[in-house]
Amino acid sequence: ERIDPGNEAYGPTDIPKVLGGVTQACGDHAEAIYEPVFDKVVRVDSATEAELVKLLENTFRAVNIGLINELAQVAHELDVNIWNAIDAAKTKPFGFMPFYPGPGLGGHCIPIDPFYLSWKASQQGIDTRFIHLADTVNREMPEHVVQRIVAQLNERGMALSTADVLVLGAAYKPNVSDTRESPAIDIIQQLEAWKATVEYHDPLVPELEVVRETHESVPLTDDRLEGADCVVIVTDHDTFDLEWIVDHSS
């Protein structure tokens, strides 16, 4: 499986399909079925090898996202704009691929698949340290977001426990409705643990369950933005007018 939900540039049939059969005959039959559907079929030697391709792709992303999330925290402490640094670094025509920081990892692939690989490696007596380190960094990002909120409110003489916080975006990535493993859930949970008043808005997620409690998406209006002590953009859906949000937020 190679899909990118919400990506209009690459649909399921545009992405090369990696295929490996349990036997040669299995692979031949599967290839005959897939070739009329997909633009390109990439044949590998076995089903196990095909599976490793999938795990390699998602582990590669998880580790590199963990790296850039860690560097984003370093850049913040150095008072450097991490986005500018990435834009400058990606002008190098070789040896660099841009990854971007965020509030954590979500979805049903990148936060989970690497641990299938790690479990399999452990059966061979191999400790996959990069996978576990990247997961630690990525899972700490919601807490990093909350600590940033605490600091911002403190600068304004306000405690998080008395603050009204509006979270924008509950899906794990832009322009989809999937909330599986979404960092928004962790962020809302931690904000509520600090006794903050928390509401969220997501045009694609009308309801969100956080620790067995159902939250409903609130309308996004001028008044709601102006009434919040802090507005946190967790998922940058294309429908969000960032300039309007900033103009109406304290």
C-alpha positions as CSV (number, residue, x, y, z in Angstrom):
1,E,0.0,0.0,0.0
2,R,1.3,3.4,-1.0
3,I,-1.2,6.2,-0.7
4,D,-1.1,9.8,0.5
5,P,-4.6,10.8,1.6
6,G,-5.5,14.3,0.6
7,N,-2.8,14.5,-2.0
8,E,-4.4,15.6,-5.3
9,A,-1.1,15.4,-7.3
10,Y,-0.6,11.7,-6.7
11,G,-3.7,9.4,-6.8
12,P,-3.5,5.7,-5.9
13,T,-2.9,4.6,-9.5
14,D,-0.2,7.3,-10.1
15,I,2.1,5.9,-7.4
16,P,4.3,2.9,-8.5
17,K,3.0,-0.3,-7.0
18,V,5.6,-2.5,-5.3
19,L,4.8,-6.1,-5.6
20,G,6.4,-9.4,-4.4
21,G,4.9,-12.8,-4.6
22,V,5.1,-15.6,-2.0
23,T,6.2,-17.7,-5.0
24,Q,7.2,-16.7,-8.5
25,A,3.8,-17.9,-9.8
26,C,2.0,-15.8,-7.2
27,G,4.0,-12.7,-8.2
28,D,3.3,-13.3,-11.9
29,H,-0.5,-13.6,-11.4
30,A,-0.6,-10.5,-9.1
31,E,1.4,-8.5,-11.6
32,A,-1.0,-9.4,-14.3
33,I,-3.9,-8.1,-12.2
34,Y,-2.1,-4.9,-11.1
35,E,-0.5,-3.8,-14.5
36,P,-3.7,-2.7,-16.1
37,V,-4.6,-0.6,-13.0
38,F,-1.3,1.1,-12.0
39,D,0.9,3.3,-14.1
40,K,3.9,1.3,-13.0
41,V,4.5,-2.0,-11.1
42,V,7.8,-2.5,-9.4
43,R,8.6,-6.2,-9.0
44,V,10.7,-7.4,-6.1
45,D,11.9,-10.9,-5.2
46,S,9.5,-11.8,-2.5
47,A,6.5,-10.7,-0.4
48,T,8.8,-10.2,2.5
49,E,11.0,-7.9,0.4
50,A,7.9,-5.9,-0.6
51,E,6.9,-5.7,3.0
52,L,10.3,-4.3,3.9
53,V,10.0,-1.7,1.2
54,K,6.8,-0.4,2.9
55,L,8.4,-0.5,6.4
56,L,11.6,1.2,5.0
57,E,9.6,4.1,3.5
58,N,7.6,4.8,6.7
59,T,10.6,4.3,9.1
60,F,12.6,6.7,6.9
61,R,9.9,9.3,7.3
62,A,9.4,8.7,11.1
63,V,13.2,9.0,11.8
64,N,13.6,12.1,9.7
65,I,10.5,13.8,11.1
66,G,11.9,13.0,14.6
67,L,15.2,14.6,13.6
68,I,13.6,17.8,12.3
69,N,11.3,18.0,15.4
70,E,14.3,17.8,17.6
71,L,16.1,20.5,15.6
72,A,13.0,22.7,15.7
73,Q,13.3,22.7,19.5
74,V,17.0,23.5,19.3
75,A,16.3,26.3,16.8
76,H,13.7,27.8,19.1
77,E,16.1,28.0,22.0
78,L,18.7,29.6,19.6
79,D,16.1,32.1,18.4
80,V,16.5,30.8,14.8
81,N,13.6,30.4,12.4
82,I,13.7,26.7,11.6
83,W,11.5,27.2,8.5
84,N,14.0,29.7,7.0
85,A,16.8,27.2,7.8
86,I,15.0,24.4,6.0
87,D,14.3,26.6,3.0
88,A,18.0,27.5,2.7
89,A,19.2,24.0,3.2
90,K,16.9,22.6,0.5
91,T,18.6,24.8,-2.1
92,K,21.5,22.2,-2.0
93,P,20.9,20.1,-5.2
94,F,22.1,16.9,-3.7
95,G,22.4,15.1,-0.3
96,F,19.5,16.9,1.4
97,M,15.7,16.2,1.5
98,P,13.5,18.6,3.4
99,F,11.4,17.4,6.3
100,Y,9.2,19.8,8.3
101,P,8.5,20.0,12.1
102,G,5.0,19.6,13.5
103,P,3.0,19.0,16.7
104,G,3.7,15.2,16.5
105,L,3.0,12.2,14.3
106,G,-0.4,10.8,13.4
107,G,-2.2,8.4,11.1
108,H,-2.1,4.7,11.0
109,C,1.2,4.2,9.2
110,I,4.2,6.3,10.3
111,P,3.7,6.2,14.1
112,I,3.0,2.4,14.0
113,D,4.7,0.6,11.1
114,P,8.3,1.2,12.4
115,F,7.4,-0.8,15.5
116,Y,6.4,-3.8,13.4
117,L,9.9,-3.6,11.9
118,S,11.4,-3.1,15.4
119,W,9.6,-6.1,16.7
120,K,10.8,-8.3,13.8
121,A,14.3,-7.0,14.3
122,S,14.2,-7.9,18.0
123,Q,13.5,-11.5,17.0
124,Q,16.8,-11.4,15.3
125,G,18.5,-10.0,18.3
126,I,18.8,-6.4,16.8
127,D,18.0,-3.3,18.8
128,T,16.6,-0.7,16.5
129,R,17.7,2.4,18.4
130,F,16.9,5.0,15.7
131,I,13.3,3.9,15.6
132,H,12.8,4.2,19.4
133,L,14.7,7.5,19.6
134,A,12.6,9.0,16.8
135,D,9.4,7.8,18.4
136,T,10.4,9.4,21.8
137,V,11.0,12.7,20.1
138,N,7.8,12.7,18.1
139,R,5.7,11.6,21.0
140,E,7.1,14.5,23.1
141,M,6.0,17.1,20.5
142,P,2.5,17.6,21.9
143,E,4.0,18.4,25.3
144,H,6.4,20.8,23.6
145,V,3.4,22.6,22.1
146,V,1.7,22.8,25.4
147,Q,4.9,24.2,27.1
148,R,5.1,26.8,24.3
149,I,1.5,27.8,25.1
150,V,2.2,28.0,28.8
151,A,5.2,30.3,28.1
152,Q,3.2,32.5,25.8
153,L,0.4,32.9,28.3
154,N,2.8,33.6,31.1
155,E,4.3,36.4,29.1
156,R,0.8,37.9,29.1
157,G,0.4,37.4,32.9
158,M,-2.1,34.5,32.5
159,A,-2.1,31.0,33.8
160,L,-3.1,28.2,31.5
161,S,-5.5,27.0,34.2
162,T,-7.6,30.1,33.7
163,A,-7.2,30.3,29.9
164,D,-9.7,29.7,27.1
165,V,-7.8,27.8,24.4
166,L,-9.1,27.2,20.9
167,V,-7.5,24.4,18.9
168,L,-7.8,24.6,15.1
169,G,-7.6,21.2,13.4
170,A,-8.1,17.8,14.9
171,A,-7.2,15.5,11.9
172,Y,-3.7,14.0,11.9
173,K,-2.8,15.8,8.6
174,P,-4.2,18.6,6.5
175,N,-7.3,18.1,4.3
176,V,-8.4,14.7,5.7
177,S,-10.9,13.7,8.3
178,D,-8.8,10.9,9.9
179,T,-8.0,11.5,13.6
180,R,-6.1,8.2,14.3
181,E,-3.1,8.9,16.5
182,S,-3.6,12.6,15.9
183,P,-1.4,14.8,18.1
184,A,-4.4,17.1,18.5
185,I,-5.9,14.5,20.8
186,D,-2.8,14.6,23.0
187,I,-2.6,18.4,23.0
188,I,-6.3,18.8,24.0
189,Q,-5.8,16.1,26.7
190,Q,-2.8,17.8,28.2
191,L,-4.4,21.3,28.0
192,E,-7.4,19.9,29.9
193,A,-5.1,18.3,32.5
194,W,-3.8,21.9,33.1
195,K,-7.4,22.8,33.8
196,A,-7.7,25.0,30.7
197,T,-11.0,25.5,29.0
198,V,-10.5,23.9,25.6
199,E,-12.6,23.9,22.4
200,Y,-11.7,22.8,18.9
201,H,-12.8,23.5,15.3
202,D,-12.2,21.3,12.4
203,P,-14.3,21.5,9.2
204,L,-13.8,17.8,8.5
205,V,-14.1,16.4,12.0
206,P,-17.5,17.2,13.6
207,E,-16.8,15.1,16.7
208,L,-13.6,14.1,18.5
209,E,-13.2,11.7,21.3
210,V,-10.6,12.6,24.0
211,V,-10.2,10.2,26.9
212,R,-13.7,8.7,26.4
213,E,-15.3,12.2,26.3
214,T,-16.8,13.5,23.0
215,H,-16.0,17.0,22.0
216,E,-17.9,18.7,19.2
217,S,-16.4,21.1,16.7
218,V,-17.4,24.7,17.4
219,P,-18.1,27.3,14.6
220,L,-15.1,29.4,13.6
221,T,-16.1,33.0,13.8
222,D,-14.6,36.4,14.4
223,D,-16.1,36.4,17.9
224,R,-14.8,32.9,18.8
225,L,-11.3,33.8,17.7
226,E,-11.4,37.1,19.6
227,G,-12.8,35.4,22.7
228,A,-9.9,32.9,23.0
229,D,-6.9,33.7,25.1
230,C,-4.8,31.4,22.8
231,V,-5.5,30.0,19.4
232,V,-3.4,26.9,18.4
233,I,-3.2,25.8,14.8
234,V,-2.5,22.1,15.0
235,T,-3.6,21.0,11.5
236,D,-3.2,23.5,8.8
237,H,-6.2,22.6,6.5
238,D,-6.2,24.6,3.2
239,T,-9.6,26.0,4.2
240,F,-8.0,27.9,7.1
241,D,-7.4,31.6,6.3
242,L,-4.3,32.0,8.3
243,E,-4.1,35.8,7.8
244,W,-7.7,36.2,9.0
245,I,-7.1,33.8,12.0
246,V,-4.0,35.8,13.1
247,D,-5.8,39.2,12.6
248,H,-8.6,38.1,15.0
249,S,-6.6,36.2,17.6
250,S,-5.0,37.7,20.7
